[in-house]
Amino acid sequence: MAKQYTDIPSRWARFISEQKIFFVATATADSRVNVSPKGLDSLRILNPNRVVWLNLTGSGNESAAHVESDPRMTLMFCAFTGDPVILRLYGSARAVHHTDPEWPALFALFAPLPGARQIFDVAIDLVQTSCGFGVPYFDYGGDRPDLRIWTENKGPEGIRDYWRARNAVSLDGRKTGIDEKNRR
C-alpha cells in the first residue's frame, strides 16, 4: 500500500543513496511531459526536505526549460533488487547555473563529472511509496563511460558550444536559461 510522508524518512534516505538510477519528470501546463533517467552518483540529500542533483550534458535540456516556467518536479526511484518498492519525491525545483553564487558550494558536493550543466535544487513537499510489484529485477553492470569520454573529447569550449546549439531551447521552444546564465 502507498504511504505518504511530508519529508524523507531516514529509511528512505538510505534507500535513495543505494540506487544507481533515478528518473526525473517535469512539465508545464502546455508542454510535453519529460521523463529522464539519471545516474552516475549525481544526487545528494541535503536534509529531509531538500535534494540536489547534478544535471550533465545531454541531447536535450527539457527539465531546465520546464523549471524556468513551472518549478514542479518529481523524482522516482525503483527497487530493482530486494523488496519491491517505488519511491517518489514531489517538490519544487530551481536550476542553479555555473554563474550563480550557490554553484561552487553545491558542485563541491559531487565528484567532478565533465559536462556538468546545472544543479537542480529541489524542495520536497511530499514523499510517497508504492508497491513496485511490477518492477522487474535487474542487475547493475556498472556505469557507462560514454558520456564522460564524449564530454572530455569535446573539451570545455566544445561543451559550451554544444549547449548553445543543442541545449538552449526545449522541444516546445522554451528557453532553458543555459545560454544566458553560463556566459563567461
C-alpha positions in Angstrom: 0.0 0.0 0.0 1.1 3.5 -0.7 2.3 5.6 2.2 2.9 9.4 2.2 5.3 11.5 4.2 5.9 15.2 4.5 9.7 14.6 4.3 12.2 11.9 3.5 12.4 9.4 6.5 15.8 8.0 7.2 14.8 4.6 6.0 14.0 6.0 2.5 17.1 8.3 2.5 19.2 5.1 2.8 17.2 3.5 0.0 17.8 6.6 -2.2 21.5 6.5 -1.5 21.7 2.9 -2.6 20.1 3.5 -6.0 22.1 3.6 -9.2 19.4 5.2 -11.3 16.5 7.6 -10.7 14.0 9.2 -13.0 13.1 12.9 -13.3 9.7 14.2 -14.5 8.8 17.8 -15.4 6.2 19.6 -17.5 4.5 22.9 -17.9 0.8 23.3 -18.4 1.2 23.3 -22.1 4.4 21.4 -22.8 5.2 17.8 -23.4 5.9 15.8 -20.2 9.6 14.9 -19.9 10.9 11.9 -18.1 14.6 11.4 -17.9 16.8 8.6 -16.4 19.7 9.9 -14.3 22.7 8.1 -12.8 26.4 8.5 -12.2 26.2 9.3 -8.5 24.5 12.6 -9.3 22.1 13.1 -6.3 22.6 14.3 -2.8 20.1 14.6 0.1 20.8 17.8 1.9 18.1 17.4 4.5 14.7 15.6 4.8 13.0 18.2 2.6 15.8 19.1 0.2 17.7 17.2 -2.5 20.1 18.4 -5.2 21.0 16.6 -8.4 23.8 17.3 -10.9 22.5 17.6 -14.5 25.0 16.5 -17.1 25.1 17.5 -20.7 22.6 15.6 -22.9 20.9 15.8 -26.2 18.1 17.9 -24.7 17.6 20.2 -21.7 13.8 19.8 -21.1 14.0 19.8 -17.3 15.7 23.2 -17.3 13.2 24.7 -19.7 10.2 23.4 -17.7 11.5 24.6 -14.4 12.0 28.1 -15.8 8.2 28.3 -16.3 6.8 25.8 -13.7 9.0 24.5 -10.9 7.1 21.2 -10.3 9.5 18.2 -10.4 9.1 14.6 -9.4 11.9 12.2 -8.8 11.2 8.5 -8.9 13.3 5.6 -7.5 12.6 1.9 -8.1 13.9 -1.1 -6.3 15.4 -3.4 -8.9 16.8 -5.7 -6.1 15.4 -6.7 -2.7 11.9 -5.8 -1.6 9.7 -4.2 -4.2 9.2 -0.5 -3.8 8.7 2.7 -5.8 9.6 5.9 -4.1 8.6 9.3 -5.4 9.7 12.7 -4.2 7.4 15.6 -5.2 8.5 19.2 -5.0 9.6 22.5 -6.5 12.9 22.8 -8.3 15.1 25.6 -9.4 18.1 25.3 -11.7 21.5 26.5 -10.4 23.9 27.5 -13.1 27.7 27.9 -13.2 27.4 31.7 -12.7 25.0 31.5 -9.8 26.6 32.2 -6.3 25.4 28.8 -5.0 27.2 26.8 -7.7 30.6 26.4 -6.1 29.2 25.1 -2.8 26.7 22.8 -4.4 29.1 21.5 -7.1 31.6 20.6 -4.4 29.1 18.0 -3.1 29.8 15.8 -6.1 32.8 14.1 -7.6 33.9 16.1 -10.6 32.0 15.0 -13.7 32.7 16.6 -17.1 29.9 18.4 -18.8 28.0 19.4 -15.6 25.3 21.6 -16.9 23.1 22.6 -14.0 22.3 21.6 -10.5 18.7 21.2 -9.6 17.8 22.2 -6.1 14.5 20.5 -5.1 12.4 21.5 -2.1 10.4 18.3 -1.3 6.9 18.7 0.0 5.6 15.1 -0.5 7.2 11.7 -0.4 5.2 8.7 -1.4 6.0 5.0 -1.5 4.1 2.4 -3.6 4.3 -1.3 -4.1 6.6 -1.8 -7.0 5.3 -5.3 -7.5 5.5 -4.9 -11.3 9.1 -3.7 -11.4 11.4 -6.5 -12.6 14.7 -7.5 -11.0 17.8 -6.0 -12.7 21.5 -6.4 -12.0 23.7 -3.3 -12.0 26.5 -3.8 -14.5 28.4 -0.6 -14.0 28.3 3.0 -15.2 28.7 3.6 -19.0 31.9 5.5 -19.8 30.4 7.1 -23.0 29.2 10.4 -21.6 32.5 11.1 -19.8 34.5 10.2 -23.0 32.3 12.3 -25.3 32.4 15.3 -22.9 36.2 15.1 -22.4 36.7 14.8 -26.2 34.6 18.0 -26.7 36.5 20.0 -24.1 35.1 22.9 -22.1 34.6 25.3 -25.0 33.1 22.5 -27.2 30.6 21.7 -24.4 29.6 25.4 -24.2 29.2 25.5 -28.0 27.0 22.3 -27.8 24.9 23.9 -25.0 24.3 27.0 -27.2 23.5 24.8 -30.3 21.5 22.0 -28.7 20.5 22.8 -25.1 19.3 26.4 -25.2 15.7 25.7 -26.3 13.4 22.8 -25.4 11.4 20.7 -27.8 8.5 23.1 -27.3 10.6 26.2 -28.0 11.1 27.2 -24.3 14.4 28.8 -23.3 16.4 26.7 -20.8 18.5 29.6 -19.4 21.7 27.8 -20.1 22.9 30.2 -22.8 22.2 33.4 -20.8 23.3 32.1 -17.4 26.6 30.4 -18.5 28.4 33.1 -20.5 32.0 33.5 -19.4 
